[in-house]
Amino acid sequence: MNGYMTVQEAAKKWCVTSRQVQLWCKENKIPGAQMYSRIWIIPETANRPEARRKAK
């Protein structure tokens, strides 16, 4: 689909695991992410959510 990326593509782009991206989608932390036939699709313009933990 044009304008969207997969969980794997987002994980590579944001330097995190694909499981972390799935959790963010499930927790509604990525605006516009949608479940489409058991696959999360994420807008290409979406930004990486902020980390929960703060750096020391």
PDBQT receptor file of N, H, CA, C and O in Angstrom, charges set to zero:
ATOM      1  N   MET A   1       0.834  -1.187   0.000  1.00  0.00    +0.000 N 
ATOM      2  CA  MET A   1       0.000   0.000   0.000  1.00  0.00    +0.000 C 
ATOM      3  C   MET A   1       0.874   1.244   0.000  1.00  0.00    +0.000 C 
ATOM      4  O   MET A   1       1.839   1.344   0.758  1.00  0.00    +0.000 OA
ATOM      5  N   ASN A   2       0.533   2.159  -0.833  1.00  0.00    +0.000 N 
ATOM      6  H   ASN A   2      -0.251   2.079  -1.448  1.00  0.00    +0.000 HD
ATOM      7  CA  ASN A   2       1.295   3.405  -0.908  1.00  0.00    +0.000 C 
ATOM      8  C   ASN A   2       0.984   4.274   0.297  1.00  0.00    +0.000 C 
ATOM      9  O   ASN A   2      -0.170   4.394   0.708  1.00  0.00    +0.000 OA
ATOM     10  N   GLY A   3       2.021   4.878   0.861  1.00  0.00    +0.000 N 
ATOM     11  H   GLY A   3       2.958   4.780   0.528  1.00  0.00    +0.000 HD
ATOM     12  CA  GLY A   3       1.841   5.755   1.999  1.00  0.00    +0.000 C 
ATOM     13  C   GLY A   3       1.914   5.048   3.339  1.00  0.00    +0.000 C 
ATOM     14  O   GLY A   3       1.798   5.688   4.384  1.00  0.00    +0.000 OA
ATOM     15  N   TYR A   4       2.104   3.738   3.322  1.00  0.00    +0.000 N 
ATOM     16  H   TYR A   4       2.198   3.218   2.473  1.00  0.00    +0.000 HD
ATOM     17  CA  TYR A   4       2.173   2.967   4.562  1.00  0.00    +0.000 C 
ATOM     18  C   TYR A   4       3.413   2.093   4.569  1.00  0.00    +0.000 C 
ATOM     19  O   TYR A   4       3.964   1.762   3.519  1.00  0.00    +0.000 OA
ATOM     20  N   MET A   5       3.844   1.724   5.771  1.00  0.00    +0.000 N 
ATOM     21  H   MET A   5       3.397   1.993   6.623  1.00  0.00    +0.000 HD
ATOM     22  CA  MET A   5       4.967   0.800   5.911  1.00  0.00    +0.000 C 
ATOM     23  C   MET A   5       4.569  -0.320   6.861  1.00  0.00    +0.000 C 
ATOM     24  O   MET A   5       3.624  -0.190   7.640  1.00  0.00    +0.000 OA
ATOM     25  N   THR A   6       5.298  -1.410   6.782  1.00  0.00    +0.000 N 
ATOM     26  H   THR A   6       6.065  -1.516   6.150  1.00  0.00    +0.000 HD
ATOM     27  CA  THR A   6       5.031  -2.563   7.642  1.00  0.00    +0.000 C 
ATOM     28  C   THR A   6       5.749  -2.374   8.981  1.00  0.00    +0.000 C 
ATOM     29  O   THR A   6       6.552  -1.457   9.153  1.00  0.00    +0.000 OA
ATOM     30  N   VAL A   7       5.442  -3.256   9.908  1.00  0.00    +0.000 N 
ATOM     31  H   VAL A   7       4.790  -4.001   9.769  1.00  0.00    +0.000 HD
ATOM     32  CA  VAL A   7       6.106  -3.242  11.216  1.00  0.00    +0.000 C 
ATOM     33  C   VAL A   7       7.612  -3.419  11.042  1.00  0.00    +0.000 C 
ATOM     34  O   VAL A   7       8.399  -2.737  11.697  1.00  0.00    +0.000 OA
ATOM     35  N   GLN A   8       8.011  -4.329  10.164  1.00  0.00    +0.000 N 
ATOM     36  H   GLN A   8       7.371  -4.883   9.632  1.00  0.00    +0.000 HD
ATOM     37  CA  GLN A   8       9.433  -4.587   9.957  1.00  0.00    +0.000 C 
ATOM     38  C   GLN A   8      10.137  -3.353   9.391  1.00  0.00    +0.000 C 
ATOM     39  O   GLN A   8      11.249  -3.029   9.807  1.00  0.00    +0.000 OA
ATOM     40  N   GLU A   9       9.503  -2.672   8.456  1.00  0.00    +0.000 N 
ATOM     41  H   GLU A   9       8.599  -2.935   8.118  1.00  0.00    +0.000 HD
ATOM     42  CA  GLU A   9      10.099  -1.463   7.877  1.00  0.00    +0.000 C 
ATOM     43  C   GLU A   9      10.220  -0.357   8.918  1.00  0.00    +0.000 C 
ATOM     44  O   GLU A   9      11.230   0.346   8.965  1.00  0.00    +0.000 OA
ATOM     45  N   ALA A  10       9.195  -0.201   9.755  1.00  0.00    +0.000 N 
ATOM     46  H   ALA A  10       8.375  -0.772   9.717  1.00  0.00    +0.000 HD
ATOM     47  CA  ALA A  10       9.234   0.813  10.809  1.00  0.00    +0.000 C 
ATOM     48  C   ALA A  10      10.315   0.487  11.825  1.00  0.00    +0.000 C 
ATOM     49  O   ALA A  10      11.018   1.382  12.292  1.00  0.00    +0.000 OA
ATOM     50  N   ALA A  11      10.454  -0.782  12.170  1.00  0.00    +0.000 N 
ATOM     51  H   ALA A  11       9.883  -1.510  11.790  1.00  0.00    +0.000 HD
ATOM     52  CA  ALA A  11      11.473  -1.197  13.136  1.00  0.00    +0.000 C 
ATOM     53  C   ALA A  11      12.871  -0.870  12.625  1.00  0.00    +0.000 C 
ATOM     54  O   ALA A  11      13.719  -0.390  13.377  1.00  0.00    +0.000 OA
ATOM     55  N   LYS A  12      13.099  -1.130  11.364  1.00  0.00    +0.000 N 
ATOM     56  H   LYS A  12      12.410  -1.520  10.753  1.00  0.00    +0.000 HD
ATOM     57  CA  LYS A  12      14.401  -0.830  10.776  1.00  0.00    +0.000 C 
ATOM     58  C   LYS A  12      14.642   0.682  10.732  1.00  0.00    +0.000 C 
ATOM     59  O   LYS A  12      15.743   1.145  11.029  1.00  0.00    +0.000 OA
ATOM     60  N   LYS A  13      13.629   1.436  10.368  1.00  0.00    +0.000 N 
ATOM     61  H   LYS A  13      12.735   1.059  10.127  1.00  0.00    +0.000 HD
ATOM     62  CA  LYS A  13      13.726   2.890  10.274  1.00  0.00    +0.000 C 
ATOM     63  C   LYS A  13      13.998   3.518  11.637  1.00  0.00    +0.000 C 
ATOM     64  O   LYS A  13      14.771   4.472  11.734  1.00  0.00    +0.000 OA
ATOM     65  N   TRP A  14      13.368   2.993  12.697  1.00  0.00    +0.000 N 
ATOM     66  H   TRP A  14      12.740   2.218  12.619  1.00  0.00    +0.000 HD
ATOM     67  CA  TRP A  14      13.461   3.571  14.038  1.00  0.00    +0.000 C 
ATOM     68  C   TRP A  14      14.496   2.880  14.921  1.00  0.00    +0.000 C 
ATOM     69  O   TRP A  14      14.651   3.251  16.085  1.00  0.00    +0.000 OA
ATOM     70  N   CYS A  15      15.208   1.884  14.392  1.00  0.00    +0.000 N 
ATOM     71  H   CYS A  15      15.082   1.584  13.447  1.00  0.00    +0.000 HD
ATOM     72  CA  CYS A  15      16.256   1.159  15.134  1.00  0.00    +0.000 C 
ATOM     73  C   CYS A  15      15.736   0.522  16.419  1.00  0.00    +0.000 C 
ATOM     74  O   CYS A  15      16.348   0.651  17.480  1.00  0.00    +0.000 OA
ATOM     75  N   VAL A  16      14.605  -0.162  16.312  1.00  0.00    +0.000 N 
ATOM     76  H   VAL A  16      14.108  -0.266  15.450  1.00  0.00    +0.000 HD
ATOM     77  CA  VAL A  16      14.037  -0.927  17.421  1.00  0.00    +0.000 C 
ATOM     78  C   VAL A  16      13.618  -2.288  16.886  1.00  0.00    +0.000 C 
ATOM     79  O   VAL A  16      13.714  -2.539  15.685  1.00  0.00    +0.000 OA
ATOM     80  N   THR A  17      13.156  -3.164  17.766  1.00  0.00    +0.000 N 
ATOM     81  H   THR A  17      13.078  -2.960  18.742  1.00  0.00    +0.000 HD
ATOM     82  CA  THR A  17      12.694  -4.476  17.320  1.00  0.00    +0.000 C 
ATOM     83  C   THR A  17      11.286  -4.371  16.738  1.00  0.00    +0.000 C 
ATOM     84  O   THR A  17      10.545  -3.434  17.038  1.00  0.00    +0.000 OA
ATOM     85  N   SER A  18      10.933  -5.334  15.913  1.00  0.00    +0.000 N 
ATOM     86  H   SER A  18      11.535  -6.095  15.669  1.00  0.00    +0.000 HD
ATOM     87  CA  SER A  18       9.586  -5.341  15.344  1.00  0.00    +0.000 C 
ATOM     88  C   SER A  18       8.550  -5.569  16.441  1.00  0.00    +0.000 C 
ATOM     89  O   SER A  18       7.428  -5.073  16.340  1.00  0.00    +0.000 OA
ATOM     90  N   ARG A  19       8.911  -6.316  17.490  1.00  0.00    +0.000 N 
ATOM     91  H   ARG A  19       9.822  -6.720  17.572  1.00  0.00    +0.000 HD
ATOM     92  CA  ARG A  19       7.995  -6.542  18.612  1.00  0.00    +0.000 C 
ATOM     93  C   ARG A  19       7.681  -5.230  19.313  1.00  0.00    +0.000 C 
ATOM     94  O   ARG A  19       6.541  -5.012  19.723  1.00  0.00    +0.000 OA
ATOM     95  N   GLN A  20       8.664  -4.353  19.460  1.00  0.00    +0.000 N 
ATOM     96  H   GLN A  20       9.590  -4.530  19.127  1.00  0.00    +0.000 HD
ATOM     97  CA  GLN A  20       8.434  -3.057  20.096  1.00  0.00    +0.000 C 
ATOM     98  C   GLN A  20       7.452  -2.230  19.273  1.00  0.00    +0.000 C 
ATOM     99  O   GLN A  20       6.580  -1.569  19.835  1.00  0.00    +0.000 OA
ATOM    100  N   VAL A  21       7.583  -2.259  17.962  1.00  0.00    +0.000 N 
ATOM    101  H   VAL A  21       8.292  -2.796  17.505  1.00  0.00    +0.000 HD
ATOM    102  CA  VAL A  21       6.671  -1.520  17.083  1.00  0.00    +0.000 C 
ATOM    103  C   VAL A  21       5.263  -2.096  17.216  1.00  0.00    +0.000 C 
ATOM    104  O   VAL A  21       4.294  -1.337  17.268  1.00  0.00    +0.000 OA
ATOM    105  N   GLN A  22       5.130  -3.418  17.272  1.00  0.00    +0.000 N 
ATOM    106  H   GLN A  22       5.917  -4.034  17.230  1.00  0.00    +0.000 HD
ATOM    107  CA  GLN A  22       3.818  -4.045  17.456  1.00  0.00    +0.000 C 
ATOM    108  C   GLN A  22       3.174  -3.584  18.761  1.00  0.00    +0.000 C 
ATOM    109  O   GLN A  22       1.979  -3.288  18.793  1.00  0.00    +0.000 OA
ATOM    110  N   LEU A  23       3.953  -3.522  19.831  1.00  0.00    +0.000 N 
ATOM    111  H   LEU A  23       4.924  -3.763  19.806  1.00  0.00    +0.000 HD
ATOM    112  CA  LEU A  23       3.420  -3.073  21.117  1.00  0.00    +0.000 C 
ATOM    113  C   LEU A  23       2.964  -1.622  21.049  1.00  0.00    +0.000 C 
ATOM    114  O   LEU A  23       1.910  -1.276  21.582  1.00  0.00    +0.000 OA
ATOM    115  N   TRP A  24       3.749  -0.774  20.398  1.00  0.00    +0.000 N 
ATOM    116  H   TRP A  24       4.605  -1.055  19.965  1.00  0.00    +0.000 HD
ATOM    117  CA  TRP A  24       3.348   0.620  20.236  1.00  0.00    +0.000 C 
ATOM    118  C   TRP A  24       2.037   0.732  19.463  1.00  0.00    +0.000 C 
ATOM    119  O   TRP A  24       1.183   1.551  19.801  1.00  0.00    +0.000 OA
ATOM    120  N   CYS A  25       1.876  -0.087  18.428  1.00  0.00    +0.000 N 
ATOM    121  H   CYS A  25       2.569  -0.753  18.153  1.00  0.00    +0.000 HD
ATOM    122  CA  CYS A  25       0.630  -0.071  17.653  1.00  0.00    +0.000 C 
ATOM    123  C   CYS A  25      -0.541  -0.499  18.538  1.00  0.00    +0.000 C 
ATOM    124  O   CYS A  25      -1.595   0.137  18.540  1.00  0.00    +0.000 OA
ATOM    125  N   LYS A  26      -0.344  -1.574  19.281  1.00  0.00    +0.000 N 
ATOM    126  H   LYS A  26       0.512  -2.091  19.279  1.00  0.00    +0.000 HD
ATOM    127  CA  LYS A  26      -1.400  -2.101  20.146  1.00  0.00    +0.000 C 
ATOM    128  C   LYS A  26      -1.798  -1.093  21.218  1.00  0.00    +0.000 C 
ATOM    129  O   LYS A  26      -2.970  -1.006  21.586  1.00  0.00    +0.000 OA
ATOM    130  N   GLU A  27      -0.825  -0.328  21.721  1.00  0.00    +0.000 N 
ATOM    131  H   GLU A  27       0.126  -0.399  21.422  1.00  0.00    +0.000 HD
ATOM    132  CA  GLU A  27      -1.073   0.661  22.773  1.00  0.00    +0.000 C 
ATOM    133  C   GLU A  27      -1.508   2.021  22.203  1.00  0.00    +0.000 C 
ATOM    134  O   GLU A  27      -1.626   2.992  22.950  1.00  0.00    +0.000 OA
ATOM    135  N   ASN A  28      -1.743   2.093  20.900  1.00  0.00    +0.000 N 
ATOM    136  H   ASN A  28      -1.646   1.304  20.294  1.00  0.00    +0.000 HD
ATOM    137  CA  ASN A  28      -2.173   3.324  20.216  1.00  0.00    +0.000 C 
ATOM    138  C   ASN A  28      -1.176   4.461  20.387  1.00  0.00    +0.000 C 
ATOM    139  O   ASN A  28      -1.577   5.617  20.521  1.00  0.00    +0.000 OA
ATOM    140  N   LYS A  29       0.099   4.156  20.383  1.00  0.00    +0.000 N 
ATOM    141  H   LYS A  29       0.425   3.217  20.274  1.00  0.00    +0.000 HD
ATOM    142  CA  LYS A  29       1.128   5.182  20.523  1.00  0.00    +0.000 C 
ATOM    143  C   LYS A  29       1.625   5.683  19.170  1.00  0.00    +0.000 C 
ATOM    144  O   LYS A  29       2.399   6.639  19.106  1.00  0.00    +0.000 OA
ATOM    145  N   ILE A  30       1.183   5.042  18.091  1.00  0.00    +0.000 N 
ATOM    146  H   ILE A  30       0.554   4.266  18.143  1.00  0.00    +0.000 HD
ATOM    147  CA  ILE A  30       1.553   5.482  16.748  1.00  0.00    +0.000 C 
ATOM    148  C   ILE A  30       0.273   5.950  16.064  1.00  0.00    +0.000 C 
ATOM    149  O   ILE A  30      -0.550   5.128  15.662  1.00  0.00    +0.000 OA
ATOM    150  N   PRO A  31       0.097   7.270  15.927  1.00  0.00    +0.000 N 
ATOM    151  CA  PRO A  31      -1.118   7.781  15.299  1.00  0.00    +0.000 C 
ATOM    152  C   PRO A  31      -1.275   7.272  13.867  1.00  0.00    +0.000 C 
ATOM    153  O   PRO A  31      -0.329   7.304  13.079  1.00  0.00    +0.000 OA
ATOM    154  N   GLY A  32      -2.453   6.812  13.546  1.00  0.00    +0.000 N 
ATOM    155  H   GLY A  32      -3.222   6.786  14.185  1.00  0.00    +0.000 HD
ATOM    156  CA  GLY A  32      -2.747   6.356  12.188  1.00  0.00    +0.000 C 
ATOM    157  C   GLY A  32      -2.445   4.893  11.928  1.00  0.00    +0.000 C 
ATOM    158  O   GLY A  32      -2.774   4.386  10.856  1.00  0.00    +0.000 OA
ATOM    159  N   ALA A  33      -1.824   4.192  12.880  1.00  0.00    +0.000 N 
ATOM    160  H   ALA A  33      -1.557   4.604  13.751  1.00  0.00    +0.000 HD
ATOM    161  CA  ALA A  33      -1.534   2.764  12.692  1.00  0.00    +0.000 C 
ATOM    162  C   ALA A  33      -2.841   1.984  12.721  1.00  0.00    +0.000 C 
ATOM    163  O   ALA A  33      -3.699   2.220  13.571  1.00  0.00    +0.000 OA
ATOM    164  N   GLN A  34      -2.982   1.054  11.784  1.00  0.00    +0.000 N 
ATOM    165  H   GLN A  34      -2.285   0.862  11.093  1.00  0.00    +0.000 HD
ATOM    166  CA  GLN A  34      -4.212   0.272  11.670  1.00  0.00    +0.000 C 
ATOM    167  C   GLN A  34      -3.898  -1.193  11.476  1.00  0.00    +0.000 C 
ATOM    168  O   GLN A  34      -2.888  -1.551  10.869  1.00  0.00    +0.000 OA
ATOM    169  N   MET A  35      -4.770  -2.038  11.996  1.00  0.00    +0.000 N 
ATOM    170  H   MET A  35      -5.590  -1.747  12.490  1.00  0.00    +0.000 HD
ATOM    171  CA  MET A  35      -4.652  -3.471  11.774  1.00  0.00    +0.000 C 
ATOM    172  C   MET A  35      -5.387  -3.782  10.470  1.00  0.00    +0.000 C 
ATOM    173  O   MET A  35      -6.554  -3.430  10.303  1.00  0.00    +0.000 OA
ATOM    174  N   TYR A  36      -4.694  -4.437   9.562  1.00  0.00    +0.000 N 
ATOM    175  H   TYR A  36      -3.746  -4.724   9.698  1.00  0.00    +0.000 HD
ATOM    176  CA  TYR A  36      -5.264  -4.780   8.261  1.00  0.00    +0.000 C 
ATOM    177  C   TYR A  36      -4.989  -6.254   8.005  1.00  0.00    +0.000 C 
ATOM    178  O   TYR A  36      -3.873  -6.634   7.650  1.00  0.00    +0.000 OA
ATOM    179  N   SER A  37      -6.007  -7.079   8.186  1.00  0.00    +0.000 N 
ATOM    180  H   SER A  37      -6.914  -6.771   8.474  1.00  0.00    +0.000 HD
ATOM    181  CA  SER A  37      -5.880  -8.513   7.942  1.00  0.00    +0.000 C 
ATOM    182  C   SER A  37      -4.718  -9.118   8.737  1.00  0.00    +0.000 C 
ATOM    183  O   SER A  37      -3.840  -9.771   8.172  1.00  0.00    +0.000 OA
ATOM    184  N   ARG A  38      -4.727  -8.893  10.045  1.00  0.00    +0.000 N 
ATOM    185  H   ARG A  38      -5.440  -8.363  10.504  1.00  0.00    +0.000 HD
ATOM    186  CA  ARG A  38      -3.718  -9.408  10.984  1.00  0.00    +0.000 C 
ATOM    187  C   ARG A  38      -2.334  -8.796  10.811  1.00  0.00    +0.000 C 
ATOM    188  O   ARG A  38      -1.365  -9.307  11.372  1.00  0.00    +0.000 OA
ATOM    189  N   ILE A  39      -2.220  -7.717  10.050  1.00  0.00    +0.000 N 
ATOM    190  H   ILE A  39      -3.007  -7.301   9.594  1.00  0.00    +0.000 HD
ATOM    191  CA  ILE A  39      -0.940  -7.039   9.840  1.00  0.00    +0.000 C 
ATOM    192  C   ILE A  39      -1.119  -5.560  10.177  1.00  0.00    +0.000 C 
ATOM    193  O   ILE A  39      -2.076  -4.924   9.735  1.00  0.00    +0.000 OA
ATOM    194  N   TRP A  40      -0.197  -5.027  10.958  1.00  0.00    +0.000 N 
ATOM    195  H   TRP A  40       0.580  -5.544  11.318  1.00  0.00    +0.000 HD
ATOM    196  CA  TRP A  40      -0.232  -3.600  11.254  1.00  0.00    +0.000 C 
ATOM    197  C   TRP A  40       0.333  -2.824  10.071  1.00  0.00    +0.000 C 
ATOM    198  O   TRP A  40       1.381  -3.177   9.529  1.00  0.00    +0.000 OA
ATOM    199  N   ILE A  41      -0.359  -1.774   9.677  1.00  0.00    +0.000 N 
ATOM    200  H   ILE A  41      -1.210  -1.487  10.117  1.00  0.00    +0.000 HD
ATOM    201  CA  ILE A  41       0.163  -0.844   8.673  1.00  0.00    +0.000 C 
ATOM    202  C   ILE A  41       0.318   0.518   9.353  1.00  0.00    +0.000 C 
ATOM    203  O   ILE A  41      -0.548   0.960  10.108  1.00  0.00    +0.000 OA
ATOM    204  N   ILE A  42       1.429   1.157   9.066  1.00  0.00    +0.000 N 
ATOM    205  H   ILE A  42       2.132   0.798   8.452  1.00  0.00    +0.000 HD
ATOM    206  CA  ILE A  42       1.808   2.392   9.741  1.00  0.00    +0.000 C 
ATOM    207  C   ILE A  42       2.054   3.464   8.683  1.00  0.00    +0.000 C 
ATOM    208  O   ILE A  42       2.751   3.207   7.701  1.00  0.00    +0.000 OA
ATOM    209  N   PRO A  43       1.494   4.664   8.866  1.00  0.00    +0.000 N 
ATOM    210  CA  PRO A  43       1.753   5.731   7.894  1.00  0.00    +0.000 C 
ATOM    211  C   PRO A  43       3.247   6.022   7.792  1.00  0.00    +0.000 C 
ATOM    212  O   PRO A  43       3.956   6.042   8.798  1.00  0.00    +0.000 OA
ATOM    213  N   GLU A  44       3.713   6.244   6.579  1.00  0.00    +0.000 N 
ATOM    214  H   GLU A  44       3.138   6.228   5.761  1.00  0.00    +0.000 HD
ATOM    215  CA  GLU A  44       5.140   6.529   6.369  1.00  0.00    +0.000 C 
ATOM    216  C   GLU A  44       5.573   7.815   7.059  1.00  0.00    +0.000 C 
ATOM    217  O   GLU A  44       6.754   7.991   7.357  1.00  0.00    +0.000 OA
ATOM    218  N   THR A  45       4.636   8.707   7.312  1.00  0.00    +0.000 N 
ATOM    219  H   THR A  45       3.676   8.565   7.069  1.00  0.00    +0.000 HD
ATOM    220  CA  THR A  45       4.959   9.986   7.942  1.00  0.00    +0.000 C 
ATOM    221  C   THR A  45       4.948   9.906   9.470  1.00  0.00    +0.000 C 
ATOM    222  O   THR A  45       5.237  10.899  10.138  1.00  0.00    +0.000 OA
ATOM    223  N   ALA A  46       4.619   8.745  10.029  1.00  0.00    +0.000 N 
ATOM    224  H   ALA A  46       4.384   7.938   9.487  1.00  0.00    +0.000 HD
ATOM    225  CA  ALA A  46       4.553   8.596  11.488  1.00  0.00    +0.000 C 
ATOM    226  C   ALA A  46       5.939   8.742  12.102  1.00  0.00    +0.000 C 
ATOM    227  O   ALA A  46       6.948   8.334  11.525  1.00  0.00    +0.000 OA
ATOM    228  N   ASN A  47       5.955   9.332  13.283  1.00  0.00    +0.000 N 
ATOM    229  H   ASN A  47       5.136   9.663  13.752  1.00  0.00    +0.000 HD
ATOM    230  CA  ASN A  47       7.199   9.502  14.022  1.00  0.00    +0.000 C 
ATOM    231  C   ASN A  47       7.311   8.439  15.099  1.00  0.00    +0.000 C 
ATOM    232  O   ASN A  47       6.310   7.893  15.561  1.00  0.00    +0.000 OA
ATOM    233  N   ARG A  48       8.545   8.156  15.491  1.00  0.00    +0.000 N 
ATOM    234  H   ARG A  48       9.359   8.600  15.116  1.00  0.00    +0.000 HD
ATOM    235  CA  ARG A  48       8.803   7.184  16.551  1.00  0.00    +0.000 C 
ATOM    236  C   ARG A  48       8.262   7.719  17.874  1.00  0.00    +0.000 C 
ATOM    237  O   ARG A  48       8.532   8.866  18.231  1.00  0.00    +0.000 OA
ATOM    238  N   PRO A  49       7.500   6.900  18.608  1.00  0.00    +0.000 N 
ATOM    239  CA  PRO A  49       7.009   7.348  19.919  1.00  0.00    +0.000 C 
ATOM    240  C   PRO A  49       8.163   7.594  20.889  1.00  0.00    +0.000 C 
ATOM    241  O   PRO A  49       9.240   7.013  20.758  1.00  0.00    +0.000 OA
ATOM    242  N   GLU A  50       7.918   8.456  21.849  1.00  0.00    +0.000 N 
ATOM    243  H   GLU A  50       7.043   8.928  21.956  1.00  0.00    +0.000 HD
ATOM    244  CA  GLU A  50       8.917   8.756  22.872  1.00  0.00    +0.000 C 
ATOM    245  C   GLU A  50       9.135   7.543  23.761  1.00  0.00    +0.000 C 
ATOM    246  O   GLU A  50       8.211   6.764  23.993  1.00  0.00    +0.000 OA
ATOM    247  N   ALA A  51      10.333   7.385  24.249  1.00  0.00    +0.000 N 
ATOM    248  H   ALA A  51      11.084   8.018  24.060  1.00  0.00    +0.000 HD
ATOM    249  CA  ALA A  51      10.659   6.289  25.163  1.00  0.00    +0.000 C 
ATOM    250  C   ALA A  51       9.978   6.534  26.509  1.00  0.00    +0.000 C 
ATOM    251  O   ALA A  51       9.836   7.674  26.952  1.00  0.00    +0.000 OA
ATOM    252  N   ARG A  52       9.559   5.436  27.150  1.00  0.00    +0.000 N 
ATOM    253  H   ARG A  52       9.675   4.510  26.790  1.00  0.00    +0.000 HD
ATOM    254  CA  ARG A  52       8.933   5.553  28.462  1.00  0.00    +0.000 C 
ATOM    255  C   ARG A  52       9.944   5.943  29.528  1.00  0.00    +0.000 C 
ATOM    256  O   ARG A  52       9.656   6.744  30.417  1.00  0.00    +0.000 OA
ATOM    257  N   ARG A  53      11.135   5.361  29.420  1.00  0.00    +0.000 N 
ATOM    258  H   ARG A  53      11.368   4.710  28.698  1.00  0.00    +0.000 HD
ATOM    259  CA  ARG A  53      12.160   5.635  30.421  1.00  0.00    +0.000 C 
ATOM    260  C   ARG A  53      12.924   6.893  30.051  1.00  0.00    +0.000 C 
ATOM    261  O   ARG A  53      13.151   7.182  28.876  1.00  0.00    +0.000 OA
ATOM    262  N   LYS A  54      13.303   7.612  31.045  1.00  0.00    +0.000 N 
ATOM    263  H   LYS A  54      13.119   7.377  32.000  1.00  0.00    +0.000 HD
ATOM    264  CA  LYS A  54      14.106   8.818  30.833  1.00  0.00    +0.000 C 
ATOM    265  C   LYS A  54      15.579   8.474  31.019  1.00  0.00    +0.000 C 
ATOM    266  O   LYS A  54      15.922   7.689  31.904  1.00  0.00    +0.000 OA
ATOM    267  N   ALA A  55      16.432   9.037  30.217  1.00  0.00    +0.000 N 
ATOM    268  H   ALA A  55      16.154   9.674  29.498  1.00  0.00    +0.000 HD
ATOM    269  CA  ALA A  55      17.877   8.811  30.332  1.00  0.00    +0.000 C 
ATOM    270  C   ALA A  55      18.396   9.533  31.572  1.00  0.00    +0.000 C 
ATOM    271  O   ALA A  55      17.904  10.597  31.948  1.00  0.00    +0.000 OA
ATOM    272  N   LYS A  56      19.386   8.935  32.183  1.00  0.00    +0.000 N 
ATOM    273  H   LYS A  56      19.785   8.071  31.877  1.00  0.00    +0.000 HD
ATOM    274  CA  LYS A  56      19.969   9.553  33.392  1.00  0.00    +0.000 C 
ATOM    275  C   LYS A  56      20.994  10.595  33.012  1.00  0.00    +0.000 C 
ATOM    276  O   LYS A  56      21.591  11.221  33.888  1.00  0.00    +0.000 OA
TER     277      LYS A  56
